[in-house]
């Protein structure tokens, strides 16, 4: 897989096989695998991990992706929002993004996953608290299918959607826990020390289009119907933010990943930090993610926290 061997061959297939078995890998995990593949390709020129550079990884993945296009798969990369490591994942690129996540699950399990996503990005994603995660208690409660719930839909016939919802059955607590465990094993979700479930990098890469089409609503024809934006990109790296910081002005749309915020404010002159959009003072006191559920507990991630409160309670707090 050097420049002279850039065409697709068995070495690329061997590297792809590693992705088929692991699905998600960091750069540190890729290096020994790619070094071993390259050494096997040319035993007379053994390759060390240190010889595996970022350009080599990129060119290898690019060659593989050219072959994967026809089968609706792609190896993509993003930065983990929590540890800042670059993560590569083999993702499905078919049009139905929710099916991408749930193809190995039963229809009832898929409906349960939809309820969990709705709770993450609607119930637990309000103007005052953008938590974008669910507690383990909430996840258990969602195992029971509502009599007639609003399931996330992208297009489709409304009548058939209602009929499908009516046929959905509840899961037992054990079954819902098994679904979450499977999603965790497949690197689709994280579970924090405080027992919050949130989407992992693989899910954010694979579900990017689905999340935006489902939870963001365009402005209506009436001036009184503004656009509703629940899924926002980082103003630096342009990747979805589900863990990070937000402007201290609640009316402002600026969101940063923690590492991107550090990078941005380091570039500002002096000690004063201001928002790049509204120019207001950036206090660093409003968060996106699990920390947003812990009002008054700033920059903590490990402590146990209570369930997200209602919007009415949040508005009362704001009025105070």
SVG drawing of the C-alpha trace seen along z (x, -y; Angstrom):
<svg xmlns="http://www.w3.org/2000/svg" viewBox="-54 -42 68 54">
<polyline fill="none" stroke="black" stroke-width="0.4" points="0.0,0.0 2.9,-2.3 2.6,-4.7 3.7,-2.1 1.0,0.2 -1.8,-2.2 -4.2,-0.1 -6.6,2.1 -5.2,5.5 -5.4,8.2 -3.6,5.9 -6.5,3.5 -8.9,6.4 -7.1,7.6 -7.2,4.1 -10.9,3.9 -11.5,7.2 -10.1,5.6 -12.9,3.0 -15.5,5.6 -14.5,7.3 -14.0,4.1 -16.2,1.5 -14.5,-1.4 -10.8,-2.0 -8.6,-4.8 -5.3,-5.8 -3.4,-3.9 -5.4,-0.8 -5.0,-1.2 -1.2,-1.5 -0.2,2.0 -2.8,3.6 -1.7,1.6 1.9,2.3 1.3,6.0 -0.6,6.0 2.2,4.1 4.8,6.4 3.0,9.4 2.7,7.7 6.4,7.4 8.3,9.6 11.6,8.3 10.7,4.8 9.0,5.1 6.9,2.1 7.0,0.7 4.1,-1.1 6.1,-4.3 6.2,-4.0 2.4,-4.2 1.7,-7.9 -1.5,-9.9 -1.2,-10.2 -0.7,-6.5 -3.8,-5.8 -5.8,-8.3 -4.7,-7.0 -5.4,-3.4 -8.9,-4.2 -9.5,-6.3 -8.7,-3.3 -11.0,-1.0 -13.8,-3.6 -13.7,-3.7 -14.6,0.0 -17.2,-0.2 -19.3,-2.8 -21.1,-0.2 -22.3,1.6 -23.3,-1.5 -20.5,-1.4 -17.8,-3.9 -15.0,-4.3 -15.4,-7.7 -13.5,-9.6 -14.4,-12.1 -13.0,-13.3 -14.4,-11.7 -16.0,-14.6 -14.9,-13.3 -11.3,-12.3 -10.4,-14.2 -9.0,-11.1 -9.6,-10.6 -12.0,-7.7 -12.5,-5.8 -15.7,-3.8 -17.2,-1.6 -20.6,-3.0 -23.7,-2.3 -24.5,-5.0 -27.9,-3.9 -30.8,-6.4 -32.7,-5.2 -30.2,-6.3 -32.2,-4.8 -32.1,-1.4 -28.4,-1.8 -28.2,-1.7 -30.8,0.9 -30.6,3.5 -29.7,6.3 -32.7,5.6 -36.3,6.7 -39.1,4.2 -40.0,3.8 -36.4,3.1 -36.1,0.6 -39.2,-1.2 -37.6,-1.2 -34.4,-2.8 -36.5,-5.5 -38.1,-6.2 -34.7,-6.5 -33.5,-8.9 -36.7,-11.0 -36.0,-11.2 -32.4,-12.2 -33.1,-14.9 -36.5,-16.2 -37.5,-15.5 -34.0,-16.0 -33.0,-18.7 -34.6,-21.9 -33.8,-25.6 -32.4,-25.6 -30.9,-22.2 -29.3,-20.5 -28.6,-17.2 -28.9,-15.0 -28.6,-11.8 -31.0,-9.6 -30.5,-8.2 -30.6,-4.4 -34.0,-4.9 -35.5,-6.8 -34.1,-4.1 -35.9,-1.4 -39.2,-3.4 -39.0,-3.8 -39.2,0.0 -43.0,-0.3 -44.5,-1.3 -47.0,-4.1 -50.5,-3.3 -50.0,-5.8 -46.6,-7.4 -45.0,-9.8 -42.2,-7.8 -39.5,-9.6 -40.2,-9.5 -38.4,-10.9 -41.0,-11.2 -43.4,-8.3 -47.1,-7.9 -48.7,-9.2 -51.5,-6.6 -49.1,-3.7 -46.8,-5.2 -49.7,-5.3 -50.6,-1.7 -47.0,-0.6 -46.9,-2.4 -50.1,-0.7 -48.5,2.7 -45.4,1.9 -45.1,4.0 -43.4,3.1 -40.1,4.7 -39.4,6.2 -36.8,4.4 -34.4,7.3 -35.0,7.0 -34.4,3.2 -31.2,3.7 -30.1,6.3 -30.7,3.8 -28.6,1.1 -25.9,3.6 -25.8,4.6 -25.6,1.0 -22.8,0.4 -20.9,3.5 -21.3,2.2 -19.9,-1.2 -23.2,-3.1 -23.7,-4.4 -21.7,-5.3 -22.7,-4.8 -21.1,-7.3 -20.2,-6.7 -23.3,-8.6 -25.4,-6.1 -26.3,-8.4 -26.6,-6.9 -25.5,-9.1 -24.5,-8.5 -21.0,-7.4 -18.9,-8.7 -20.0,-5.9 -23.6,-6.7 -23.1,-10.4 -21.2,-9.7 -23.8,-7.2 -26.9,-9.1 -25.9,-12.7 -28.4,-13.2 -31.2,-11.3 -30.8,-13.3 -30.9,-16.7 -33.8,-15.7 -35.8,-14.3 -35.2,-16.8 -34.6,-20.1 -37.7,-21.7 -37.6,-24.4 -39.3,-27.8 -43.0,-27.9 -44.6,-30.3 -46.0,-32.2 -43.5,-34.6 -44.6,-33.2 -43.2,-29.8 -39.4,-30.1 -37.1,-27.2 -36.5,-24.7 -32.9,-23.6 -32.2,-20.8 -29.1,-19.3 -26.3,-21.8 -22.8,-21.8 -19.7,-23.0 -18.8,-26.4 -15.1,-25.4 -15.0,-21.8 -18.6,-21.7 -19.3,-18.3 -22.4,-17.6 -22.2,-18.8 -23.8,-16.5 -21.0,-17.1 -19.5,-20.6 -20.3,-24.2 -22.7,-26.8 -22.8,-30.6 -23.8,-32.2 -26.5,-34.0 -29.3,-31.4 -30.6,-33.1 -27.3,-32.6 -26.8,-29.5 -23.1,-29.1 -21.9,-25.7 -18.4,-24.3 -16.8,-21.0 -14.7,-21.5 -11.4,-21.1 -12.6,-23.4 -13.6,-26.1 -10.1,-25.9 -8.5,-26.2 -10.7,-29.2 -10.2,-31.2 -6.5,-30.6 -6.4,-32.6 -8.3,-35.6 -6.2,-38.5 -6.2,-39.3 -8.1,-37.6 -11.5,-38.6 -13.5,-35.9 -16.4,-36.8 -18.8,-34.8 -17.8,-34.9 -21.4,-35.5 -23.3,-37.6 -20.1,-39.2 -21.4,-38.7 -19.1,-37.7 -18.4,-34.0 -18.7,-32.8 -18.3,-29.1 -21.3,-28.3 -23.6,-26.6 -23.0,-23.1 -24.2,-20.6 -24.5,-17.0 -24.7,-15.3 -23.3,-18.3 -26.3,-20.3 -28.5,-18.2 -26.5,-19.2 -27.4,-22.8 -24.9,-24.3 -22.4,-21.4 -20.0,-22.9 -17.5,-20.9 -18.2,-17.6 -18.9,-14.3 -18.6,-11.6 -21.1,-12.4 -24.6,-10.8 -27.3,-13.2 -31.1,-13.3 -33.3,-13.0 -33.8,-15.9 -36.5,-18.3 -39.4,-19.6 -39.3,-22.7 -41.8,-24.4 -39.2,-23.9 -36.4,-25.2 -38.4,-28.3 -39.1,-28.9 -35.3,-28.7 -34.6,-31.2 -37.2,-33.6 -35.5,-33.6"/>
</svg>
